[in-house]
């Protein structure tokens, strides 16, 4: 099944619309999560570029998106 860029964009926007911005009370936890968020966001960006170049699969793209959004929702 072939997925177009509009399908990917819709999935991305649907999932990111559910993210809430919460302030964490523990500074160490906040720093750890901030670093993890940045790393997973970078990983997602790399997979997205690879997917657009047909060097990554849709499942890899979906997995990277889910990992990144899971950390955003913590």
SULWONOR-V15861 format. One record per pair of residues at least 24 apart in sequence whose ideal C-beta (glycine too) atoms are under 10 Angstrom apart, sorted by the first residue. I is the first residue (numbers start at 1). J is the second residue. D is the distance in whole Angstrom. If there is no record, write none. Layout:
((I,J,D) (I,J,D))
//
This chain:
((1,58,8) (2,58,9) (3,51,9) (3,58,6) (3,61,9) (3,62,10) (5,51,10) (5,52,8) (7,58,9) (8,48,8) (8,51,8) (8,52,9) (8,58,8) (8,61,7) (8,62,9) (8,65,9) (11,58,10) (11,61,9) (11,62,8) (11,65,7) (12,44,9) (12,48,9) (12,61,9) (12,65,7) (12,69,9) (15,62,10) (15,65,7) (15,66,8) (15,68,9) (15,69,5) (15,72,9) (15,73,10) (16,65,9) (16,68,9) (16,69,7) (16,72,8) (18,69,8) (18,72,9) (18,73,7) (19,68,10) (19,69,7) (19,72,5) (19,73,6) (20,72,9) (20,73,7) (21,72,9) (22,72,10) (22,73,9) (22,74,8) (24,74,9) (29,74,9) (33,71,7) (33,72,9) (33,74,6) (34,71,10) (36,67,10) (36,68,9) (36,71,5) (36,72,10) (36,74,9) (37,68,7) (37,71,5) (37,72,6) (37,74,9) (38,68,10) (38,71,10) (39,67,10) (39,68,9) (39,71,9) (40,64,8) (40,65,9) (40,66,10) (40,67,5) (40,68,4) (40,69,9) (40,70,8) (40,71,5) (40,72,8) (41,67,10) (41,68,6) (41,69,10) (41,71,9) (41,72,9) (42,68,9) (43,67,7) (43,68,7) (44,68,5) (44,69,9))
//
